[in-house]
Each structure stands twice: as structure tokens, then as C-alpha cells.
């Protein structure tokens, strides 16, 4: 079953919302899809102030912006599909979407990928124990479901999202044992769950370790279609090459927001507006470009830079899904693996269910170190659909 | 004390009082769990301090809630006989039969 539309927006975070509202404002038919149960993206679980202006709101909390987005979209002509994960981008701008055990296609005149970023991971001994989680996972749990996943918290890692996590924990009345601003030389331990964290010089009694690593752009759908990508030093990963109007090297496919480089919410929204207006030939495009340029010129809300990954010990798990330790990855490199795909084929790292989100940054770092390679030449893993798990029954069209 | 779990943040300086919600009961490894209707399986289990959701193939090592986004699958549980269900993104439903997924799991009726 194929639906047709003028503009398909993938992701309903600030960039996607900006794109959908802008395009719909031009009278264009717009469908927006998001795998979550509500629009707003990561702003839904952020109570921190988002600097800048989005729509009618200035310096508002993430939760307030998400609520605003819900209302604005509801009063627009945008068709909204929630719980709907875009898993493949194909020729002629046909996108495969899976929702509630069904799969269907959307064919669009233009596609705007606004799929956001994922929490980065920093491997350290014991990081696979229950009780270790990413800062995004913590905020979702605390702010969407009002649950604390432990009693005595440690936040590790240098990223400013760790400060947001500490603030959130303290506001919730949780006991923050320590904020340790690096993941070098830390070891977590416990019997089946986190019980302690060793840092140089001390052992902390903790049952919950929050990893404060930055977020990594997720341009997977663009890479699937062979879109040109380039290394971004500030994100320490590959991001899509885009024109001034945010079109990728794939004709009619745009990338806006965090999926092309981590931004503050206001800038992501402004990128969405540019892409939405470009995709719908909107008259306000020049002005939107000017607004985006102004935002880009002003200082970023924080230094959006990925901290250096510590070189994992040989026994530390790097690939969580396939349970591959750093020693095995180092061995594959010593045996001749020179690319991420080489390492993947030899070790299975990246073949697991997460498809490399949580291990390939470390694999890349090991390739760089062991082979003396610059990050720009360590190309991302070759990605193929599906970008999300899809039941075979859904693809066969025989799902219930 | 909210009996949908001792780990609930019942009052919050920004989010306010925890709003009332309908209750939902499901089972986890045969044990009855009281949840809020707006819970995911993961949030309901974590609210009761249950943090181990699966054990890995070969090693049997326990995994729990890691990414919260349905990507890492550390939280994969078996639900009503269906394997590899991400607890963190699956809403609770009354009468769900949820089990720890051991290794690759076993297909078949619960």
C-alpha cells in the first residue's frame, strides 16, 4: 500500500516540526512520521531551558516547546503518523514505514530527514551491567514516566548533558554521589547489577551510572541511499553533505536538525523551516535562510563536541549486542582489517540488533589509533535497509 | 506511597504532582506487577526496582534498561509468547504475560 504526498518529514523533533509547519503553511500536502508516541522528539523529556526562539516561545523548557508543537500541528493540515518508524529510503523518494506490525510505503515529492541524534556510548569495564544507562534514557524515564532507576547515582563523562542529568536528578530529589567528568580509568562492578564504581583513588557506592556522552547525528537513511557524507570534526562522525537549502546529494531529499550535526533546538527548528520552505518552493525561503545564518553566527548553547573516547582495555566489551571485547577488535585490525566494514565482517561488531550505534564509534577510534588513520578516512559502515526492525509478516503484507 | 512502584517521583518542582492514572496489572515471570496505564513495560518494572530484563546468549549475563529508545535491545523481553519485545517502548496492557528473555528465547505459547 503506497500513500502519496508532497512532502514527507521523517522525525517530529524540533527540526521536523519546523519543516512540517513551514511546508504546510505553503498549502503543501505534508505527512510527518515519528516512531515515538507523541511529537516533540527529545524535547518531550527535557525540562532544561532551550536557548533561543521557536515559534512563539523564547528560552522555554523543552517540555513547553513540545506541548506547543503538539498544538500547532493539531491546528495545521499536517497528517501525523505516530509510532511509525521510517526504515528505508528508496528510489523516487519512496520511504518504507513500519507501524504497529504493518509496513507501508509513502511516495513523496520531497523527503525531509529530521531523524535526530542518538546518545553516544562510552565503553568501560562493567558498562553492560543493569544500572548503567545513557543520559537520554535517564531523562525519558524520569520526565515521561516519573521513575528513578536507582537510589545512588553517579554521572560519568564530560559532556554538558551530564550537567543536565545532575540537575534533573537533584530536582527529583535523587542522591547524586559524584559527577565524574571522564570515562578514562573507571570500572563499574556488581553482582548482576551495578553496586560500585571505581575511579582513580576511590570506590563509590552506587547503583546507577549515567553516561554523559554527547549525542551522535543519525543520518542513516541518507547513507542508505548512498548520499554523500563528510567527516564533521565537531561531531566526530560523518554527516550528510548539504546545499545551502539543506538538500542532500540525493535530489529532493533534505536533511535538517541533529541528524546532520547536533544543534540547539532553535537552530534545528530554523533548519527545519529552511528545508520545509525549500521543499515546497515557499516565498519565505530567503528570510528563513537569513534567520538560520544569524543563529549559526551566534555562540552555540554549549560546546557541541564529542569528548575523546578512552581507549578501552582489552577485556572491555565494545560491541554490546554481539559481546565483542576490545581485544578481538584489536586482533582483527592486527590481522589486516583496515575499515569499519572489515572489522565488522571479521568480528561481527556492528552486526547486532543495534547495528553499530553503540560500538562503531569505538571501532573507528581503534582503527585510527592502531593504524594511524585520520578520522576523515575511516568511512562509516555500509548501511542497508531496514533502519529499524520490521516483522517479515509486515513486509509480506500478511501481518494481522 | 504510590503503589505503582516505590521508585516513582511523586512530586517534582517543575513537573508538579504526579497526576492520577488508571492502574494496569500484568505479570513478570509469574509475579503480578501494578503499573500506571501510561507506563511502558520498562518504566513499570523499573518503578518496582526490577532492573534485569534479559540474559544474553552464551554468557547468560543480565541486561536491563540502557538506551531507553528501542535501539539497543538490552531491555528485550518476551511478551505473550512474542520474543524480542523492547520493554522501553512497549506500553503496558492489562493481563500481559511478560517474561525475562533468556538468550535468544524460545518461540511458542506462553
Interface residues (C-beta under 8 A of the other chain):
Chain A: X35 X37 X47 X61 X63 X118 X119 X128 X129 X130 X131 X132 X133 X134 X136 X137 X138 X140 X141 X142 X143 X144 X145 X146 X147 X148 X149 X171 X172 X173 X192 X193 X320 X321 X323 X353 X354 X357 X358 X389
Chain B: X5 X7 X8 X9 X10 X12 X13 X14 X15 X18 X36 X38 X39 X40 X42 X43 X46 X47 X51 X52 X53 X56 X58 X59 X61 X62 X63 X64 X65 X66 X67 X68 X69 X70 X71 X72 X73 X74 X84 X88 X89 X91
